[in-house]
Amino acid sequence: MNYTVDDLLRTAKRIHNTKRAYLLVNPLQAKHIPVSPQKSLEMMRTLGKLLYGKYPESRLIIGFAETATAIGAATAECFPDDCVYIHTTREDFQGEFIYFSEEHSHAVEQKLYAENLGEHIARSKEIIFIDDEISTGKTLINIAEQLRAEIPKAVGKEFIAASIINRVSSENEARLLSAGIKTECLLKLPFGNYEEAVKDIEASEAEKIETTSFDYIVLDCPKIPNVRKGVKVGDYKRAVREITESAAKKLGLPEKADVLVLGTEECMYPAIILGEVLEEAGAKVLCHSATRSPIGINAAENYPIKSGYKLASFYESKRETFIYNLSPHDYVIVVSDSKSGFKKGMEDLCAALKKAGCGDIYFLGV
């Protein structure tokens, strides 16, 4: 399928980010804007099929947190089951990591789990990085340099920087190539002056939610492998599919139920797969995710982010996260891989969902 600018690009205004005033919002990404899970996965898998067609011997795919975690997983689906998928993270857990920076982001430091990474690199002809959008390529050069400096088996390997949207200038494309990095994408755009596009937009901050206690139903299920440490994609997609199909049976929703499925920050892929399972069963489903990105709110018809709430993070209660563009739904399923400490985040999200007019709320802790 060929995707156009109208399909994949909306422009929003960032709040409290002095490095970049705008955010490019993809309405099919299931992050900031609710979308049919099947339509979202179709876009992601289109990128995966493109990459597998060109790089069939690649066996390591690395997604960038947080917005490209699902794109990376859905891309890796298109490769053989022994392909390893891992994504960068900003969450804390024990282990050895490679640290790098993402200059334009609201949260600049990311890390990549390094244990066994040398073995994964050695068995892959190319190393494929997945992002939602590539603008300058600086982040990719940063991490390529770090990998080559810290993992000898990365020296001499070709890196592929793949994205849904690529708007890298010809000068920066040349810099990437000189660093041993080729680019692939679904949609190539000129660099463009998006700062100018948002400078006159009057945008307000997301609303701080007042937490009230709401009941929600917990769906018990086995835990999925920790994708932040790297997993064989065959094992990962089977585990996610089995858990989400089991959850769908436990839900027992009526035919053609109106459902919203929400992921939490880096945990996007399992939520989208659950949405796909429910859609296949006949439900009317939309899916998106909570995010760390503070985006300006404006109710204008042609502006993508029309409402928003500030929430406590499911992973760190003192950290602020956001949910955008909520609307009424009969059923909501929240999907998270937070191991503990999500109570405040879930309470805040329930309050936001009830304020938006939603009905029954479920929690699926994958």
Secondary structure, DSSP 8 states (H G I E B T S, - for coil): ----HHHH-EEEEBSS-SS-SEEEE-TTSSSSS-B-HHHHHHHHHHHHHHHHHH-TT--EEEE-TTTTHHHHHHHHHTS-TT-EEEE-B-S--SS-EEEEE-TTSSS-EEEEE-TTHHHHHHT-SEEEEEEEEESS-HHHHHHHHHHHHH-GGGTT-EEEEEEEEE---HHHHHHHHHTTEEEEEEEE-----HHHHHTT---B--EE--------EEE-------GGG-EEHHHHHHHHHHHHHHHHHHH---TT-EEEEEEETTB-HHHHHHHHHHHHTT-EEEEEEEBS--B-B---TT-S---EEEEE-SS-TTSEEEEE-----SEEEEEE---S--HHHHHHHHHHHHHTT--EEEEEE-
